[in-house]
């Protein structure tokens, strides 16, 4: 018996910006997983967009909005942050207790014995993520206020490791492998920018700043590009006064003022 179709079945389904970003991320991750990284000594690759799909999709669909004016861009998942929770810079306590996100995280197919995936049971703190999200929390007050104007995206969705368990970042890949990865990540970033149409792009760290600046210049985009000092504990300056430096950067790009206005309204 033939299926009955109504006019409703023929109507196009409009995706939200969050759903569009998820599609771009998944396609990018699939393309990157098809590459060979053996010359760089990579033996294990983690794709939290997949195995931490539940919390990752909650984060994107809940907080990625058409109203954003600034897109924060990180490099790739850290071992104790997004690798565990599926959220960029996703230190467990911040994701669970402030963003109010929790969900099933399954084991990846090729788990490294020295880098186990524990999900929200991970007790090791992601220092970079704790600094990063604590600053945003103190600036905005609530996730709802924060994500009215900001969103967080990682330039590369994958995490790479050697047989020793040592983390391999995208700039540490061998040149031939790195060039292919960067071209794919650049193309995906351009798609995300076109979907979200932010007024400014704030890059966490010098590597991301260089890549994003190149994408913006090549595509002749009318968007500001700023550099935010990386909050990593291996950065001596970040260990002294990272939050103060971050606040100066937000002030220079005119981001802080939005949250000041929000506080003025709510305090009135």
C-alpha positions, 0 to 999 in steps of 0.5 A: 500500500502506498504511503499517504503524503500530505502537504506537511510532508513536502514542506522543507525542514528548517534547521536551527543555527545550532543544528547547522553547526553540528552538521558542519562539525560532524562532516569535518570530523569525518573528513579528518578521521579519514586522513593519515597521521602516521608520519606525526607518530599519532596512534590514537585519535579521539572524536568527542563530537561522536562518543560524547555526542549527548552532552556536546549536542546539548551544548550546541543546540541549547546555547548556539543562537542567531543572536551572537555577536562574538564567536570564541574559537579554541584550538582542539579538545584538551585531555581533561576538558572537551575530551571528557565532556564534549564541551570546549574547554569543558572542565567537568565541574563547570559543565555540570554545575554551571552550564547544567549539562550532563549526559552519557559519554561512551568509550571511544573505539580505540581508547588509549590506556593512559588517557581513559575516557571517564566522562563526568566521572573524571576527577582531574581538573582542566586548568585552562577550562576552569580559568576560561569558564570561571572568567565567563561566569564572573563576567556574565552571571548566568549561561543564559546571559552569556550565550545571548551574545557569545558562543564557543567553537573549536577549530579542530574537533579531534584530539591526537595522541602518540603511543606514549599518551603524549598529546599532539596538537595540530601545529605539532603535526608534520607539515604534509599532514598538517596542511591537509588538516588545516585546509579542511578546518579552515573551510569548516570554520568559514561555513560556521562564520557564514551560518552564525554571522558574528561581528567579531572572532576572538581566538584563544591562542596564537595558533588559532589567531593565525589561522582565523586571520588567514580565513577572514582575509582570504574570504574578505570577511567584514569581521573583527579578529581578536587574540585572547591569551591562552589560559594554559598553565604552561603559559607563565603569563596566564599563571599570573593574571589571566583573568585581568588580561582577558578582561582587557581584551574583552573591553578592547573588543567591546564585549564587556559592555554588553554584560555591564548593561545586562547587570545594570538592567537586572540590578535596577 
